[in-house]
Amino acid sequence: MRENERGSHTGGGWNPTWHSPLDVWTTFTDDDFRLGLNAAQTTLSAIAELTGARITD
């Protein structure tokens, strides 16, 4: 179900670079990638906090 929803959003024009000449790595800046990394770190940190996960030696 989630995949169908993602496909309809992307195919419906929600992603302006989807299958266009802009849909290449060189279009995006380091800041774009840092934003994505920051979002991933924040999400994983929240999940770890909620589940009580800890790093052990």
Sequence and secondary structure as in RCSB ss.txt:
>XXXX:A:sequence
MRENERGSHTGGGWNPTWHSPLDVWTTFTDDDFRLGLNAAQTTLSAIAELTGARITD
>XXXX:A:secstr
 HHHHHHHHIIIIISTTTTSTT SGGGS HHHHHHHHHHHHHHHHHHHHHHT     
